[in-house]
Amino acid sequence: MKRLYSRMFGNFWNPYLVMALLGVLSAVYFGITNTVWAVTGEFTRLGGHILKFFGVDISGWAYFGLVHMKGTTWTRTDGWIVWGMFIGALITVLLSSNFKIRKPRQKRRYVQGFAGGIIAGFGARLALGCNLAAFFTGVPQFSLHAWLFIIATAAGTFLGAKLVNTKWWKGKPVLKAGGTAPASEPKKSRQPLVGAAIGLAYIALIESLYLMDRPMLGTAALFGAAFGILIERGQICFTSAFRDLWISGRATMTKAIALGMAVSSVATLIIIAAYGMEPITKIAAPSTLIGGLLFGLGIVMAGGCETGMMYRLMEGQVVFLPVFIGNIIGASVLAYAWDHMGVYNLLVKSGSPVNLITVMGEAPALIVTLLVLGLGFAGAAYWQKNYRFGAGFKKGGTTNHVR
């Protein structure tokens, strides 16, 4: 038992396995609830609730009508997905004794993270979904907007990687004086006990939701925790999937995400065909490209996407608290700009929802999706093999990056 526990929580899990599991779970969640795994929609609603608390009348804001403000975060499935992810990540952090308050050495990181969060939140909601609603649920739902968002996000992260590598962004290094601390006997951590207690309490909470005849909320709470556990154990971050590619050439996360999207696409199509469900399709418009570009730039500035931000915050990395707050503010600003500043008419109105199943049929849509993902996987592997850190991409070169 001790050996199994050590294997489960002593090391992080294989990202390929984690992404495959996430692909299956997200498809199953869609089949049960007819909704998708997403988080920034709820961030937007939280912003709306905060505005209402301070007396702002948002009843006429079209975007809040679009995301459905009915109820509270505790009476919505999306709300339980978000808080379940936080709790699931926290439980595994504690079980692995990995919680520690970590502060950045440079105070500027708080401002940079906050600014990045605002830009990412604005961009995500302009495109009607973040990395999850585009990459990990949009592609498996065969929505064209997801592919536009991916292309734009890749470009945005490339710009972000250039920005964060400038001397202006990095600032002066902070050096701390002092020698090596004397070795001391490690203290037995109580974190696993706290994690186990929180886990048991959360299980009881999920059971109570079912007993109160709120099965959808119980299901969302259950899946949210599962998603949180997996993203923390696999250290899943869409930012690193692109940023690492541009900076160091490392493509492990990129390839893992491509695999996860492929698994989810197959599983989702099986569910759509078996139960006669309609895929969830979002508008493909100029807003998708601009939103994706801003989102990609913002997540690199912030140091992590929404999923990365969530589990890193639970690990005690306090710099991601302003990132979280920035996400909510950015989403709220977009909600205001949607109709008050003409964003909808300028960037969204001309678009339309396009689904590959409707255009091609089920089998061709799946084949095309898998082919593109396969090409992406192969391209990332080739890039990793031939990219030299510090020298750039050179055809025919080789490196010893971890695969």
Helices and strands as residue ranges (DSSP letters): H 2-9, H 15-33, H 40-53, H 62-66, H 77-95, H 108-126, H 131-131, I 132-136, H 144-164, H 167-170, H 191-211, H 215-234, H 238-247, H 252-275, E 283-284, H 286-302, H 306-314, H 320-340, H 343-343, I 344-348, E 352-353, H 356-360, H 362-386, E 387-388, E 392-393
